[in-house]
Amino acid sequence: MFSTFGRLSLIAACLAIASCASNEVAGRKNTSRSFTTVVVDAGHGGKDSGAVRRYGPPEKQVTLDVAQRLNRKLRESQLRTVMTRNSDVFIPLDERVAIGNRTANSIFVSIHFNDSRRRGVHGFETYYNSPYARSLANRIQQKLVTLRGSSNRGVRTANFRVVRKAVYPSVLVECGFLSNRGEGAEAASGAWRETLADKISEAIVEERYGAGVYNASARAAANAPANGSPGTF
């Protein structure tokens, strides 16, 4: 049994926790329909190679390539962009979040490739934390799973630091499993990376301006080859 003092202390602690949670949500901003800038985050980099059980190139390499292609496509669509990294350098997670949080009227899109001990696991996943980012996450996932042979592993909430600590809508996109033979080979294809960037860009532009306004790049093939191309690493 709690004493009166104990009960009061417990109530005070609960109120404090609720207040902190409320302040965290209250500090978030819904720019999902008004953003003018996209912060493009290429996962990993430098000393952090990312996925290690892989058939494809190192994760840090393919995330940067997809992010650079996405950056170009968004600029072609008249959106401003900020890259958290544009070369093979290590950027701490908190600095990535800080870049996004100090970029006014923005959204944050983090590019990753997945990994699993089970080589048969494959497919796309998209993660978010803020309810303001749910629509963007769903739209990106919907575009990716239109690709030939894709597997839909769903849209999920997560506590990844880059989505949990973000002020603006933030999503993390897993563009397939480098630990899977087929998807690892696809990741090595420049045509496939172009297509991934195109689908993500299409989702972002439609989130801002509505369906049907995106002009896909001629370089993005809807059915990119799964076994390499002139753009292969």
C-alpha positions as CSV (number, residue, x, y, z in Angstrom):
1,M,0.0,0.0,0.0
2,F,1.2,3.5,-0.8
3,S,1.3,6.2,1.9
4,T,-0.5,9.5,1.1
5,F,2.9,11.0,0.4
6,G,3.8,8.1,-1.8
7,R,0.6,8.4,-3.8
8,L,1.2,12.1,-4.3
9,S,4.7,11.5,-5.4
10,L,3.5,8.9,-7.9
11,I,0.8,11.2,-9.3
12,A,3.4,14.0,-9.6
13,A,5.8,11.8,-11.5
14,C,3.1,10.6,-13.9
15,L,2.0,14.2,-14.5
16,A,5.6,15.2,-15.2
17,I,6.0,12.3,-17.7
18,A,2.7,13.2,-19.4
19,S,3.8,16.9,-19.6
20,C,7.1,15.9,-21.2
21,A,5.4,13.7,-23.7
22,S,2.9,16.5,-24.5
23,N,5.7,19.0,-24.9
24,E,7.5,16.7,-27.3
25,V,4.4,16.3,-29.5
26,A,3.5,20.0,-29.2
27,G,7.0,20.9,-30.4
28,R,6.4,19.1,-33.7
29,K,5.2,21.0,-36.8
30,N,2.9,19.7,-39.5
31,T,4.5,20.8,-42.8
32,S,3.4,17.7,-44.7
33,R,1.3,19.8,-47.1
34,S,3.3,23.1,-47.0
35,F,7.0,22.2,-47.0
36,T,9.4,24.0,-49.4
37,T,12.6,22.1,-48.5
38,V,13.4,18.4,-48.3
39,V,16.3,17.3,-46.1
40,V,17.7,14.2,-47.8
41,D,19.6,11.9,-45.5
42,A,21.9,9.3,-46.9
43,G,22.2,6.7,-44.1
44,H,25.6,5.7,-42.6
45,G,28.9,6.9,-44.1
46,G,32.6,7.0,-43.2
47,K,33.4,4.6,-40.5
48,D,29.8,3.4,-40.4
49,S,29.4,1.1,-43.4
50,G,25.9,0.0,-42.5
51,A,24.6,-3.5,-43.6
52,V,27.3,-6.2,-43.3
53,R,25.5,-9.4,-44.4
54,R,25.3,-8.3,-48.0
55,Y,25.3,-9.5,-51.6
56,G,25.2,-5.9,-52.9
57,P,27.6,-2.9,-52.4
58,P,28.2,-1.5,-48.9
59,E,25.1,0.2,-47.6
60,K,26.8,3.5,-47.1
61,Q,27.6,3.6,-50.8
62,V,24.2,2.8,-52.2
63,T,22.4,5.1,-49.7
64,L,24.5,8.0,-50.9
65,D,23.9,7.2,-54.5
66,V,20.1,6.9,-54.1
67,A,20.1,10.1,-52.0
68,Q,22.1,12.1,-54.6
69,R,19.7,10.9,-57.4
70,L,16.7,11.8,-55.2
71,N,18.3,15.2,-54.5
72,R,18.6,15.9,-58.2
73,K,15.0,14.8,-59.0
74,L,13.6,17.0,-56.2
75,R,15.5,20.0,-57.5
76,E,14.2,19.3,-61.0
77,S,10.7,19.4,-59.4
78,Q,11.5,22.9,-58.0
79,L,11.8,21.9,-54.4
80,R,14.7,23.1,-52.3
81,T,16.9,20.4,-50.8
82,V,19.5,20.0,-48.1
83,M,21.8,16.9,-48.0
84,T,23.0,15.7,-44.6
85,R,26.1,14.3,-46.4
86,N,27.2,14.4,-49.9
87,S,30.3,12.2,-49.6
88,D,31.6,9.2,-47.7
89,V,31.8,10.9,-44.3
90,F,30.4,10.0,-40.9
91,I,27.6,12.2,-39.6
92,P,26.4,11.5,-36.0
93,L,22.7,10.8,-35.7
94,D,22.1,13.8,-33.5
95,E,23.7,16.1,-36.1
96,R,21.5,14.6,-38.8
97,V,18.5,15.4,-36.7
98,A,19.8,18.9,-36.0
99,I,20.2,19.6,-39.7
100,G,16.6,18.7,-40.3
101,N,15.3,20.6,-37.3
102,R,17.1,23.9,-38.2
103,T,15.8,23.7,-41.8
104,A,12.6,25.7,-41.7
105,N,9.4,24.4,-43.3
106,S,10.9,21.1,-44.3
107,I,10.5,17.4,-44.2
108,F,13.2,14.8,-43.6
109,V,13.7,11.6,-45.7
110,S,16.4,9.1,-44.6
111,I,17.5,6.5,-47.1
112,H,18.6,3.1,-46.0
113,F,18.9,-0.5,-47.2
114,N,18.0,-3.4,-44.9
115,D,19.8,-6.4,-43.5
116,S,18.7,-9.8,-42.1
117,R,20.3,-13.0,-40.8
118,R,17.7,-14.8,-43.0
119,R,18.8,-14.5,-46.6
120,G,15.3,-15.1,-47.9
121,V,13.8,-12.0,-46.3
122,H,13.2,-9.2,-48.8
123,G,11.0,-6.2,-49.5
124,F,10.4,-2.5,-48.8
125,E,9.7,-0.9,-45.4
126,T,9.0,2.7,-44.4
127,Y,9.1,4.0,-40.9
128,Y,7.8,7.1,-39.1
129,N,7.2,8.4,-35.6
130,S,5.2,11.6,-35.7
131,P,1.6,11.2,-36.8
132,Y,2.3,14.2,-39.1
133,A,4.6,11.9,-41.1
134,R,2.2,9.0,-41.5
135,S,0.8,10.2,-44.9
136,L,4.2,10.7,-46.4
137,A,5.4,7.3,-45.2
138,N,2.3,5.6,-46.7
139,R,2.7,7.4,-50.0
140,I,6.4,6.5,-50.3
141,Q,5.6,2.8,-49.6
142,Q,2.8,2.8,-52.0
143,K,5.0,4.0,-54.8
144,L,7.8,1.6,-54.1
145,V,5.6,-1.5,-54.1
146,T,4.5,-0.8,-57.6
147,L,7.9,-1.9,-58.8
148,R,8.2,-5.2,-60.5
149,G,8.6,-8.2,-58.1
150,S,8.5,-6.0,-55.0
151,S,7.4,-7.2,-51.6
152,N,5.4,-5.0,-49.3
153,R,6.7,-5.3,-45.7
154,G,4.6,-2.4,-44.6
155,V,4.6,1.1,-43.0
156,R,5.5,1.1,-39.3
157,T,6.1,3.4,-36.4
158,A,9.6,3.3,-34.9
159,N,11.8,5.0,-32.4
160,F,14.8,5.5,-34.7
161,R,16.5,8.7,-33.5
162,V,16.1,10.5,-36.9
163,V,12.3,10.1,-36.8
164,R,11.7,10.3,-33.1
165,K,13.6,13.5,-32.4
166,A,12.5,15.3,-35.6
167,V,10.5,18.5,-35.3
168,Y,9.2,18.3,-38.9
169,P,7.7,15.2,-40.6
170,S,10.4,12.6,-40.9
171,V,10.5,9.1,-42.5
172,L,13.1,6.4,-42.9
173,V,12.9,4.3,-46.0
174,E,14.4,0.8,-46.3
175,C,15.0,0.3,-50.0
176,G,15.4,-3.5,-49.9
177,F,17.6,-6.1,-48.3
178,L,21.3,-6.2,-49.2
179,S,21.4,-9.6,-47.4
180,N,19.0,-11.0,-50.0
181,R,20.7,-12.2,-53.2
182,G,18.1,-10.7,-55.6
183,E,17.8,-7.3,-53.9
184,G,21.5,-7.1,-53.3
185,A,22.0,-7.5,-57.1
186,E,19.4,-4.9,-57.8
187,A,21.0,-2.4,-55.4
188,A,24.2,-2.8,-57.5
189,S,22.3,-1.6,-60.6
190,G,22.4,2.1,-61.5
191,A,19.1,1.8,-63.3
192,W,17.5,0.3,-60.3
193,R,18.8,3.0,-57.9
194,E,17.5,5.6,-60.4
195,T,14.1,4.0,-60.2
196,L,14.1,3.9,-56.4
197,A,15.0,7.6,-56.3
198,D,12.3,8.3,-58.9
199,K,9.5,6.5,-56.9
200,I,10.5,8.3,-53.7
201,S,10.7,11.6,-55.4
202,E,7.3,11.0,-57.0
203,A,5.8,10.3,-53.6
204,I,7.3,13.5,-52.1
205,V,6.2,15.8,-54.9
206,E,2.6,14.3,-54.8
207,E,2.6,14.7,-51.0
208,R,3.2,18.4,-51.5
209,Y,1.3,19.2,-54.7
210,G,-1.1,16.4,-55.2
211,A,-1.4,13.3,-57.5
212,G,-0.6,13.5,-61.1
213,V,1.8,16.4,-61.1
214,Y,5.1,14.6,-61.1
215,N,7.1,14.1,-64.3
216,A,9.2,11.0,-64.1
217,S,12.7,11.2,-65.4
218,A,13.4,9.5,-68.7
219,R,16.3,7.8,-67.0
220,A,14.1,5.9,-64.5
221,A,12.9,2.6,-66.0
222,A,9.7,1.3,-64.3
223,N,11.1,-2.3,-64.8
224,A,14.8,-1.7,-64.1
225,P,17.0,-4.8,-64.6
226,A,17.7,-6.9,-61.6
227,N,21.2,-8.0,-62.7
228,G,23.3,-4.9,-63.3
229,S,23.6,-2.1,-65.8
230,P,26.1,0.4,-67.1
231,G,25.6,2.2,-63.8
232,T,26.7,-0.8,-61.7
233,F,29.3,-0.2,-58.9
